[in-house]
Protein backbone atom coordinates (compact mmCIF):
# COMPACT_ATOMS: atom_id res chain seq x y z
CA UNK A 1 0.00 0.00 0.00
CA UNK A 2 1.27 3.45 -0.83
CA UNK A 3 2.34 5.53 2.18
CA UNK A 4 -0.13 8.27 1.21
CA UNK A 5 -2.99 5.75 1.26
CA UNK A 6 -1.98 4.47 4.68
CA UNK A 7 -1.76 8.04 6.02
CA UNK A 8 -5.25 8.80 4.69
CA UNK A 9 -6.71 5.66 6.30
CA UNK A 10 -5.06 6.41 9.64
CA UNK A 11 -6.32 10.01 9.52
CA UNK A 12 -9.82 8.78 8.66
CA UNK A 13 -9.70 6.44 11.66
CA UNK A 14 -8.65 9.31 13.90
CA UNK A 15 -11.48 11.53 12.64
CA UNK A 16 -14.01 8.73 13.05
CA UNK A 17 -13.02 8.28 16.70
CA UNK A 18 -13.68 12.01 17.11
CA UNK A 19 -17.19 11.59 15.62
CA UNK A 20 -16.15 13.50 12.50
CA UNK A 21 -17.40 10.90 10.04
CA UNK A 22 -18.06 13.27 7.14
CA UNK A 23 -14.47 14.51 7.20
CA UNK A 24 -13.20 10.94 7.52
CA UNK A 25 -15.10 9.89 4.41
CA UNK A 26 -13.88 12.93 2.49
CA UNK A 27 -10.30 11.90 3.23
CA UNK A 28 -10.57 8.13 2.75
CA UNK A 29 -12.97 7.84 -0.18
CA UNK A 30 -10.73 9.33 -2.90
CA UNK A 31 -7.77 7.09 -2.06
CA UNK A 32 -9.99 4.02 -1.87
CA UNK A 33 -11.59 4.81 -5.23
CA UNK A 34 -8.20 5.48 -6.85
CA UNK A 35 -6.70 2.19 -5.69
CA UNK A 36 -5.99 -0.52 -8.20
CA UNK A 37 -7.16 -4.07 -7.48
CA UNK A 38 -3.92 -5.01 -5.67
CA UNK A 39 -3.95 -1.95 -3.42
CA UNK A 40 -7.71 -2.35 -2.94
CA UNK A 41 -7.08 -5.82 -1.50
CA UNK A 42 -4.44 -4.37 0.82
CA UNK A 43 -6.87 -1.67 1.95
CA UNK A 44 -9.56 -4.25 2.71
CA UNK A 45 -7.10 -6.30 4.78
CA UNK A 46 -5.89 -3.20 6.61
CA UNK A 47 -9.45 -2.11 7.40
CA UNK A 48 -10.33 -5.59 8.71
CA UNK A 49 -7.18 -5.70 10.83
CA UNK A 50 -7.66 -2.17 12.21
CA UNK A 51 -11.40 -1.95 12.84
CA UNK A 52 -10.75 -0.93 16.45
CA UNK A 53 -8.76 2.07 15.14
CA UNK A 54 -12.09 3.41 13.92
CA UNK A 55 -14.19 2.46 16.94
CA UNK A 56 -11.66 3.26 19.64
CA UNK A 57 -12.66 0.04 21.39
CA UNK A 58 -10.34 -2.76 22.39
CA UNK A 59 -10.98 -6.24 21.10
CA UNK A 60 -12.12 -8.52 23.88
CA UNK A 61 -11.91 -12.23 23.45
CA UNK A 62 -15.06 -14.19 24.25
CA UNK A 63 -14.71 -16.33 27.40
N, CA, C and O of each residue as an XYZ file, in Angstrom:
252
protein
N       0.857     -1.174      0.000
C       0.000      0.000      0.000
C       0.900      1.233      0.000
O       1.923      1.279      0.683
N       0.497      2.215     -0.773
C       1.269      3.450     -0.826
C       1.219      4.156      0.531
O       0.200      4.110      1.220
N       2.312      4.805      0.908
C       2.339      5.531      2.183
C       1.235      6.585      2.283
O       0.682      6.799      3.362
N       0.911      7.239      1.178
C      -0.134      8.269      1.212
C      -1.505      7.646      1.494
O      -2.339      8.256      2.164
N      -1.736      6.443      0.988
C      -2.994      5.747      1.257
C      -3.086      5.382      2.732
O      -4.120      5.584      3.368
N      -1.999      4.846      3.269
C      -1.982      4.474      4.681
C      -2.199      5.698      5.572
O      -2.938      5.627      6.554
N      -1.563      6.808      5.236
C      -1.762      8.036      6.023
C      -3.221      8.475      5.990
O      -3.772      8.881      7.013
N      -3.847      8.395      4.819
C      -5.246      8.796      4.694
C      -6.151      7.891      5.525
O      -7.080      8.374      6.172
N      -5.891      6.588      5.514
C      -6.711      5.664      6.300
C      -6.538      5.907      7.796
O      -7.509      5.882      8.552
N      -5.304      6.141      8.212
C      -5.058      6.414      9.637
C      -5.730      7.719     10.062
O      -6.289      7.806     11.155
N      -5.674      8.723      9.203
C      -6.321     10.008      9.521
C      -7.839      9.832      9.572
O      -8.503     10.408     10.434
N      -8.385      9.041      8.655
C      -9.824      8.777      8.661
C     -10.228      8.064      9.946
O     -11.279      8.358     10.515
N      -9.407      7.137     10.400
C      -9.701      6.441     11.658
C      -9.715      7.425     12.821
O     -10.599      7.382     13.678
N      -8.727      8.308     12.839
C      -8.654      9.307     13.905
C      -9.892     10.210     13.904
O     -10.464     10.479     14.961
N     -10.297     10.669     12.745
C     -11.478     11.533     12.644
C     -12.751     10.784     13.038
O     -13.640     11.361     13.664
N     -12.839      9.528     12.681
C     -14.012      8.729     13.047
C     -14.128      8.604     14.557
O     -15.221      8.721     15.112
N     -12.995      8.365     15.228
C     -13.018      8.276     16.700
C     -13.474      9.590     17.337
O     -13.995      9.601     18.452
N     -13.271     10.694     16.617
C     -13.682     12.008     17.112
C     -15.098     12.365     16.658
O     -15.521     13.514     16.783
N     -15.825     11.384     16.134
C     -17.187     11.589     15.619
C     -17.241     12.613     14.490
O     -18.193     13.385     14.380
N     -16.215     12.607     13.663
C     -16.148     13.502     12.504
C     -16.186     12.644     11.239
O     -15.267     12.672     10.421
N     -17.269     11.886     11.102
C     -17.399     10.900     10.039
C     -17.380     11.514      8.636
O     -16.771     10.954      7.725
N     -18.030     12.638      8.463
C     -18.061     13.274      7.142
C     -16.651     13.606      6.675
O     -16.298     13.346      5.525
N     -15.853     14.175      7.556
C     -14.474     14.507      7.201
C     -13.662     13.241      6.929
O     -12.828     13.212      6.023
N     -13.913     12.200      7.716
C     -13.202     10.940      7.522
C     -13.480     10.364      6.136
O     -12.567      9.894      5.458
N     -14.731     10.403      5.728
C     -15.097      9.889      4.407
C     -14.470     10.741      3.305
O     -13.990     10.209      2.304
N     -14.475     12.048      3.487
C     -13.881     12.933      2.488
C     -12.393     12.664      2.292
O     -11.866     12.876      1.200
N     -11.721     12.205      3.321
C     -10.298     11.895      3.227
C     -10.070     10.498      2.659
O      -9.212     10.315      1.796
N     -10.820      9.523      3.129
C     -10.571      8.130      2.747
C     -11.146      7.752      1.383
O     -10.531      6.985      0.643
N     -12.299      8.274      1.053
C     -12.971      7.840     -0.175
C     -12.122      8.027     -1.438
O     -12.028      7.091     -2.232
N     -11.508      9.179     -1.660
C     -10.732      9.335     -2.900
C      -9.585      8.332     -3.035
O      -9.337      7.829     -4.131
N      -8.891      8.036     -1.949
C      -7.771      7.091     -2.060
C      -8.276      5.666     -2.257
O      -7.632      4.865     -2.934
N      -9.406      5.356     -1.678
C      -9.986      4.024     -1.875
C     -10.452      3.863     -3.321
O     -10.217      2.825     -3.938
N     -11.103      4.874     -3.852
C     -11.592      4.810     -5.228
C     -10.457      4.807     -6.255
O     -10.614      4.252     -7.343
N      -9.330      5.413     -5.926
C      -8.198      5.481     -6.846
C      -7.321      4.230     -6.810
O      -6.450      4.058     -7.662
N      -7.542      3.376     -5.847
C      -6.697      2.191     -5.694
C      -6.934      1.190     -6.818
O      -8.060      0.992     -7.276
N      -5.842      0.567     -7.246
C      -5.990     -0.524     -8.200
C      -6.431     -1.780     -7.429
O      -6.599     -1.737     -6.210
N      -6.614     -2.877     -8.140
C      -7.157     -4.074     -7.477
C      -6.197     -4.609     -6.408
O      -6.641     -5.089     -5.365
N      -4.884     -4.528     -6.662
C      -3.922     -5.010     -5.674
C      -3.972     -4.151     -4.403
O      -4.069     -4.675     -3.293
N      -3.906     -2.839     -4.581
C      -3.950     -1.952     -3.422
C      -5.316     -2.025     -2.745
O      -5.405     -1.920     -1.521
N      -6.370     -2.202     -3.517
C      -7.706     -2.347     -2.940
C      -7.777     -3.537     -1.995
O      -8.394     -3.460     -0.933
N      -7.137     -4.647     -2.390
C      -7.081     -5.816     -1.504
C      -6.315     -5.509     -0.230
O      -6.711     -5.932      0.856
N      -5.209     -4.770     -0.360
C      -4.438     -4.371      0.822
C      -5.265     -3.473      1.736
O      -5.207     -3.612      2.958
N      -6.023     -2.565      1.161
C      -6.872     -1.669      1.945
C      -7.919     -2.470      2.710
O      -8.144     -2.232      3.896
N      -8.554     -3.414      2.035
C      -9.555     -4.253      2.710
C      -8.952     -5.008      3.887
O      -9.551     -5.075      4.961
N      -7.762     -5.577      3.684
C      -7.097     -6.303      4.781
C      -6.760     -5.354      5.926
O      -6.952     -5.688      7.095
N      -6.253     -4.162      5.581
C      -5.888     -3.200      6.613
C      -7.126     -2.783      7.407
O      -7.081     -2.713      8.635
N      -8.223     -2.510      6.715
C      -9.454     -2.114      7.398
C      -9.942     -3.222      8.333
O     -10.353     -2.946      9.460
N      -9.899     -4.461      7.873
C     -10.334     -5.591      8.707
C      -9.429     -5.746      9.925
O      -9.904     -6.044     11.021
N      -8.129     -5.546      9.735
C      -7.182     -5.704     10.829
C      -7.201     -4.530     11.806
O      -6.737     -4.668     12.938
N      -7.722     -3.389     11.394
C      -7.665     -2.166     12.211
C      -9.040     -1.591     12.521
O      -9.181     -0.382     12.705
N     -10.034     -2.434     12.580
C     -11.396     -1.946     12.839
C     -11.468     -1.190     14.171
O     -12.216     -0.220     14.289
N     -10.709     -1.620     15.157
C     -10.746     -0.926     16.448
C     -10.101      0.453     16.371
O     -10.329      1.282     17.252
N      -9.295      0.721     15.329
C      -8.758      2.065     15.142
C      -9.891      3.057     14.864
O      -9.795      4.236     15.202
N     -10.952      2.566     14.251
C     -12.091      3.415     13.922
C     -13.080      3.519     15.077
O     -13.720      4.555     15.253
N     -13.209      2.460     15.861
C     -14.189      2.463     16.940
C     -13.613      2.972     18.250
O     -14.346      3.447     19.118
N     -12.295      2.870     18.389
C     -11.663      3.263     19.641
C     -11.842      2.241     20.736
O     -11.452      2.478     21.879
N     -12.429      1.099     20.402
C     -12.657      0.043     21.391
C     -11.569     -1.007     21.283
O     -10.990     -1.213     20.217
N     -11.303     -1.659     22.379
C     -10.343     -2.759     22.387
C     -11.076     -4.046     22.082
O     -12.228     -4.230     22.476
N     -10.404     -4.926     21.381
C     -10.976     -6.236     21.098
C     -10.923     -7.062     22.351
O      -9.876     -7.162     22.991
N     -12.041     -7.657     22.710
C     -12.119     -8.521     23.882
C     -12.478     -9.920     23.437
O     -13.484    -10.134     22.761
N     -11.654    -10.859     23.819
C     -11.913    -12.230     23.447
C     -13.084    -12.783     24.246
O     -13.230    -12.499     25.435
N     -13.909    -13.571     23.580
C     -15.056    -14.193     24.249
C     -14.548    -15.240     25.233
O     -13.599    -15.962     24.929
N     -15.172    -15.332     26.418
C     -14.714    -16.326     27.402
C     -15.018    -17.735     26.965
O     -14.698    -18.685     27.679
